[in-house]
Amino acid sequence: MARPLRYTFILVLVALGTTLAAVGGWRYARASAPVPGPIILISIDTLRADHLPAYGYDKIKTPAIDGLAEDGIVFERAYSHSPQTLPSHVSMLTGRLPFETGVRDDDAGLKANERLLAQMLRERGYATAGVVSSGLLRRATGLAQGFDFFDDQMPADDRELTASQRRRDGRESEAIAENWLDSVGSTRVFLFLHLDDPHAPGGPVEHVEGTPPYDGQIAYADEVLGRFLRYLKKHQLYDQSTIVLVSDHGEGLGDHGELQHGLFVYDENIRVPLIVKQAAGLGAGRRVTDIVQHADIVPTVLDLARAPIPRNLRGRSLKPLTDGTGAVPETVVYSESQYGRNRFGWSDLVSIRDGRFEYIRAPHEELYDIQRDPHERDNLAGAGATPRRRAELRSALARLLGEEPAAIVSGAKDSDVAAIDPKDKVEIAEWYLNALDLVVSRQWPKAIELFQRIARQVPDSADVWNQLARVAELMDRNDLALSAYQHVIDLDSSDPRPLIQAARVSLVVRKLDEAEDLGMRALDAAGLTPRALADAHAVLTSIALARHDADAAREHSAAARKADPSSLLPLYVDAKLLYEEGDFAGALTRLEKANAAILKDQSAPVPGLHQLTAQALIWADRPAEAETHLLDELKEYPHNLEARAALATLYQSGDEYDQAAGVVSDLVRITPTPDAYTLAAKLWASLGDQKQAAAARADSRRLLGTRRNAH
């Protein structure tokens, strides 16, 4: 037991103080035999069609996409239904429009009764897999429904980022897709592969020297695609595969003032590439000028697989166009953006387009002749020459949405939404995205300043106050976080989430009475959902543990599990209480049971569960297992300073000084706060590196000075 004693000694020295929706024709789904051969849907995020050589662009080379276009059918006018990632992919995988699925923003969730293409094909005997590269498409959105295998694991040190900011390099996702195809043992497969590499300037990488960053990132995505296509060819899968290449939306690049995407529904935002390579190269080289849409993908794939098409789909099968055997019914394409509405309280934007015109419903209506004005510079909404066409498109939009035509003209159908046109406020939306980018690059003080600036412009935006509070928490500026959460509470007292978050911050600063009051208010909130109920009882459990109130901790943890049957909180509470009583063996028994449940049921770990397990394992003289659990804790909660310090101390106790030094370096890289630098200084001193210790103390003082100046 020398290691636990030595570990404890070092720990003292350094002072270590989260039914049938597709009715109709689906009952006949098993009636006809599916066509053998892989069906592969590849979505390259944020890819403008007009930045690809296959669509006439000459400033970049994309040999993989070009090769696929030569072997397939290129749809020259394909459109998305949303300039946001999740709504677009939901339409792509359901064949339905955003207002039908209810997924109209990136923070929405898919209803359990929505049927995805993966489910439809799995019921026909296909093995199904999804590999995604963005947290926006994570399992929690419901997008994993119908997939036998779904990989959404993002890098371990980015959990402080919002879902939209969590990304995985396309090479990693492509390798996972290859591994799955190697393991499945069949060619009757459906694979959905999502790559998230192209973005506007300020994105992940500038891959190709001498090209604009966005084009360089497209070239990088093309390299990843090329690697995957070479794999298919090497394994004799390419020729027999049906491959659909598409993007979820485009990118503004400043064409109408928006550098990125989400706010507008102009051509640069919603026109996307769509290439369909059929098995055996059928139709290779054909180009189609018909207007098509994301909702057409599901019925097209089902038709190519000889599967019945459910009657509740909005899209059409494009098989007559891919085969060259006929035409498809004419349609209008619907697109929408609720980005400005949901974040800033502005009007939403809705557009409808036919083969020539795009009409945009907004406080200031817009109408563009796409044939004569492809860049949408000349708004014809007020012109005398087009009132009939504008009226026809208004009426078509009204019929589609089931609204009265008068509501279409008004620009906003809900009276409680201010008629602020996003076109007039695009600068604020750009500030917002810049602030999020600062969070990604861990420039948290600058992000706080920018969110404060935005909050002064849109003081009624709960989203902006929430973002400010989140970054303030990361910086340990807890008073600012509490103030920001109070703004959110004042805007909507029925929402329990800011009450729960404020309770957590109050707990951190040991304001236990205030924390308990906020937690109890959350329980009484009108908008309480089962998830929020479980979270409220979880924070009340932590407060009770901080007060050493065992009965209250057990009561609230049991209530949390009642609200969420997958919750492991009761086991954690029992283990925590036993550990504090010195019964390390009893604590470890309960912790091992909780960890087994995590592995078996994919239950979410309680914050601190892996760390407590590690502590109990150290006392049991099982350091290798303790290391694993500390790494797991940091994977889930990278800003847990105690866990990171414990890992460094564990390495030091085993004379693994290089590993210990690496952990201390990660501590301040991942959590660059005054407290983290102060802790790092103590750890460096313990490791005997006085130079690093002095530098860490200086950084801590510098950050504290910056904080005082900010006040």
MOHUDA-V794753 format. One record per backbone hydrogen bond with DSSP energy under -1.0 kcal/mol. CO is the residue of the C=O (numbers start at 1). NH is the residue of the N-H. If there is no record, write none. Layout:
co nh
CO NH
CO NH
//
This chain:
co nh
1 5
2 6
3 7
4 8
5 9
6 10
7 11
8 12
9 13
10 14
11 16
15 17
21 23
25 28
26 29
28 31
38 242
39 191
40 244
41 193
42 246
43 195
48 51
49 52
52 55
52 57
53 56
62 66
63 67
64 68
65 69
66 70
67 71
72 285
73 276
74 288
77 292
78 272
79 294
81 336
84 88
85 89
86 90
87 91
88 92
89 93
90 94
91 95
93 117
95 314
95 315
97 100
97 101
98 102
102 104
105 108
111 114
116 120
117 121
118 122
119 123
121 124
121 126
122 125
127 190
128 149
129 192
130 151
131 194
133 168
134 137
135 138
138 141
139 142
141 110
142 145
144 147
149 130
151 132
155 158
158 161
162 165
163 166
166 135
169 173
170 174
171 175
172 176
173 177
174 178
175 179
176 180
177 181
178 182
179 183
180 184
187 189
188 127
189 39
190 129
191 41
192 131
193 43
195 45
200 203
208 211
212 216
213 217
214 218
215 219
216 220
217 221
218 222
219 223
220 224
221 225
222 226
223 227
224 228
225 229
226 230
227 231
228 232
229 233
230 234
231 235
232 237
232 238
233 236
238 241
239 280
242 40
243 277
244 42
245 275
246 44
252 255
254 257
258 254
259 253
260 252
266 269
266 270
267 271
268 251
269 250
270 80
274 75
275 245
276 73
277 243
278 281
279 282
281 284
283 286
286 74
288 76
292 79
293 296
294 297
296 300
297 301
298 302
299 303
300 304
301 305
302 307
303 306
310 313
318 321
318 322
319 323
320 325
320 326
333 353
335 351
337 349
338 342
339 343
340 344
340 346
341 345
349 337
350 361
351 335
352 359
353 333
356 370
357 354
358 368
359 352
360 366
361 350
366 360
367 380
368 358
368 370
369 373
373 376
380 383
386 390
387 391
388 392
389 393
390 394
391 395
392 396
393 397
394 398
395 399
396 400
397 401
398 402
398 403
404 407
404 408
405 409
406 410
414 417
418 420
420 347
421 424
422 425
425 428
425 429
426 430
427 431
428 432
429 433
430 434
431 435
432 436
433 437
434 438
435 439
436 440
437 441
438 443
439 442
442 444
443 447
444 448
445 449
446 450
447 451
448 452
449 453
450 454
451 455
452 456
454 458
458 461
461 465
462 466
463 467
464 468
465 469
466 470
467 471
468 472
469 473
470 474
471 475
472 477
473 476
476 478
477 481
478 482
479 483
480 484
481 485
482 486
483 487
484 488
485 489
486 490
487 491
488 492
492 495
494 527
496 500
497 501
498 502
499 503
500 504
501 505
502 506
503 507
504 508
505 509
506 511
507 510
510 512
511 515
512 516
513 517
514 518
515 519
516 520
517 521
518 522
519 523
522 525
525 528
529 533
530 534
531 535
532 536
533 537
534 538
535 539
536 540
537 541
538 542
539 543
540 544
541 545
542 546
543 547
544 549
545 548
548 550
549 553
550 554
551 555
552 556
553 557
554 558
555 559
556 560
557 561
558 562
559 563
560 564
564 567
568 572
569 573
570 574
571 575
572 576
573 577
574 578
575 579
576 580
577 581
578 583
579 582
582 584
583 587
584 588
585 589
586 590
587 591
588 592
589 593
590 594
591 595
592 596
593 597
594 598
595 599
596 600
597 601
598 602
606 609
608 612
609 613
610 614
611 615
612 616
613 617
614 618
615 619
616 620
617 622
618 621
622 626
623 627
624 628
625 629
626 630
627 631
628 632
629 633
630 634
631 635
632 636
633 637
637 640
639 641
640 644
641 645
642 646
643 647
644 648
645 649
646 650
647 651
648 652
649 653
651 656
652 655
655 657
656 660
657 661
658 662
659 663
660 664
661 665
662 666
663 667
664 668
665 669
666 670
667 671
671 673
673 677
674 678
675 679
676 680
677 681
678 682
679 683
680 684
681 685
682 686
683 687
684 689
685 688
688 690
689 693
690 694
691 695
692 696
693 697
694 698
695 699
696 700
697 701
698 702
699 703
700 704
701 705
702 706
703 707
704 708
705 709
706 710
707 711
//
